[in-house]
Amino acid sequence: MTTDDILLGVGLTVAFAVGCQILASRLRIPALLLLLPAGFAAGALTDDVHPDQLLGPAFSPLVSVSVAIILYDAGLGLDLRHLRGATRRVVVRLMMLGVLLTWGAVVALGPALLGVPVAVASMIGVILVVSGPTVVGPLLEHVRPSEKARRVLMWEGTLIDPVGGILGAVVFHSIVSGGLRSGHFRFAAFFAGLAVGLAGGAIGAALLWCALRRLRLGETLGTLAQLATVVAVAAGCDMAYDDTGLIAAIVTGLAVANLPGLDMPARKPFFETLVQLIIGLLFVSISATVTPRSLVGVLLPSLVLVAVLVVLVRPLVAVVSTARTDLAAGERAFVGWMAPRGIVAASTATTFSASLTTAGLRGAGKILPVTFLVIVGTVLVYGLTAKPVAGRLGVGRPERARPLLVGGDGWVVALARALRTAGVDVLMWAGGAQERERIERAGVDLAGGELMAVATEPQAGLEGVTSVFLLTADDDFNALASIVLEDSVDGLVYRIGPPPGGEGVVAPYTGGRTLFGPRLVRHALADRHGRGARFHVQPASAPRPPGHDVLFVVRADGALEPVAEDPPPATGRQGDAVVLLGPVPSPS
């Protein structure tokens, strides 16, 4: 390939990876539904988007290192305090039973269904035991299920990837050492691989402890240190034993996230952007390596295999794994309807299929196309049905607004009560004991004291919260929190306007979304309420009383729209309600 061909191929790959994610965000669908077909179409219709030709022998190692970066980032979002009790039991059972039943089902059906020897069926089976945060995470973000179901699925998806990678390497070496026959599973090799990965993870954690704790690197150098450590440790482990770098990466991430004294920054824009880009590039690149011709002979058998995995294997694994736990019936059923395959399956299939085909194993050429079709099939099934299924099972979060009001002054509590009168499910948080007592006396739901700390953890989210309104008397806190919480909420973050002309420690008077326009800034609103002005709720179609200001519009479907500096929301729709602030009463 010429230099121009390589540049065009790289440019198109990046454009597809980013463009699909932007389009998916606009369409409000999981990006994987667009990345997989886009990559396949690009590989089939162009001669340039072929990463195996663009990168040559470097393609497979780069995929492995990239997956390690993704798993390290996933490990940063796992809090070991949440892996206890029923969650731990369910995750362990799901992993053990999922591996055994998925592998067994493919080995039993593969020879007859796909026309491959037992060795190839065994290879396909072990590849398909993985799930992964690259597919589970976006789907859960799209569906927004209950916290218990989310934790179980995220832990399972993150931990099963490195285990599946090691199993794939062991099966691969067993087949090769058996003279390209089924060979014998080498338990010693499996545990040796685990040991290599765990040792690499310990080394990675120690290096980052020194870099982040002892050297006290800033955000930029600290991020570079994390990236360099993960890449170096994962590459070294993979050199020692195939795919052990995945275990090293996730162990490093878990250690960094859970070791005391290693405080990670609340936001990591560079690292988060890098991971998002890598996910898009990997799905487009690997999909582009699958040719239409390779799919012709395995299309229908692969669809049958998808049906077996989705309808029989996964529900059976979930029923047994969640038995006698505190998960509700709907949560148990939802866990049984969520097992998409992701990037680790694709990357291991790419590596092992090429090696076994080169070695002359009959049927090895079907490993990658079958894996690709299973990935596409499971992503389509779960991506299109997960949200309605969650709704039918009662595990999805309600579509109605659930705002979080931060602050405990008297006017804030009065505003929360008015919103409750309008039918809004309000949640409040305040730091001071006196403010929290005031909230409780008013009968408004009070968030746990650790809520704001949880919200600033990497990849954490405010469960069930659709918007945040920062209404404290500390303008600096409001400004800083509006930045920190931006990625922890599905909706928007607003702050009350500060007094005009002031100067704050963190420049609170620039940027961010402010509430209620330039007249109703914090001190003016608090003063007005303190002098007797009260909040009122009335139908939006009713005439507005003189001297009243519209603060919120509560839509008939439960949506909440605040009046901000932007053009105010329409207020005359039938069935809507408005929250008003009345005038200061005249002296009698």
Number of C-alpha atoms within 10 A of each C-alpha: 9 8 9 10 14 18 13 14 21 19 14 16 27 17 13 21 27 20 17 23 22 13 14 17 12 9 10 10 18 25 24 26 17 20 26 24 16 22 28 22 18 22 24 19 11 11 13 23 28 25 24 16 16 19 13 10 10 12 17 20 16 15 23 23 22 23 27 27 29 26 32 28 26 26 25 22 20 24 17 14 7 14 16 11 10 17 22 17 15 27 24 18 18 26 22 14 19 24 23 15 18 22 20 17 19 25 22 15 19 23 17 13 16 23 16 21 18 20 26 30 29 24 28 27 26 28 31 28 27 29 27 28 28 25 23 26 18 16 24 23 13 16 23 21 25 19 14 18 22 21 20 22 25 21 27 26 28 25 24 25 28 28 21 24 26 27 27 27 24 27 26 26 19 20 22 18 13 13 11 18 16 20 17 13 15 14 11 10 18 18 14 16 27 22 15 22 32 22 19 28 28 18 17 26 26 16 18 24 18 12 18 23 14 10 11 12 15 12 15 11 13 19 19 15 17 24 15 15 22 33 21 17 28 32 25 17 24 22 13 14 19 22 33 33 37 37 31 34 37 30 27 33 26 23 24 24 23 18 12 8 11 15 13 18 14 18 19 15 9 13 18 15 10 14 20 16 15 20 24 26 24 25 25 31 29 26 28 26 22 22 15 12 10 14 17 10 14 18 16 14 18 22 17 15 22 21 16 16 22 21 13 13 19 21 20 16 22 23 16 14 23 24 12 10 14 13 17 15 15 19 24 24 20 26 25 23 20 25 25 27 28 27 24 29 26 25 24 28 27 23 17 24 24 15 16 21 15 11 13 11 20 15 19 24 20 23 27 29 27 26 24 26 22 26 24 21 20 21 24 16 18 19 24 15 14 22 19 12 18 22 16 12 16 17 25 24 17 14 11 17 22 21 24 25 25 23 24 25 18 15 20 21 23 19 19 27 20 21 24 15 14 22 16 20 18 19 20 23 23 24 14 12 10 12 17 20 13 17 26 14 10 13 11 19 15 17 16 11 13 10 14 18 10 16 21 21 22 22 19 19 19 19 16 22 19 21 21 26 22 25 23 20 16 15 24 18 17 25 27 16 20 23 15 18 21 20 20 24 20 18 14 16 24 23 28 25 29 25 16 12 6 9 13 13 10 13 13 21 18 9 10 17 17 25 24 22 16 15 11 19 18 23 15 15 19 17 13 19 20 13 13 12 18 19 21 20 19 15 19 21 14 12 9 14 10 8 10 17 19 21 20 24 27 24 22 14 11 19 15 22 17 20 19 20 13 12 8 16 13 11 18 15 12 12 12 21 25 28 24 22 23 19 18 16 11 7 4 3
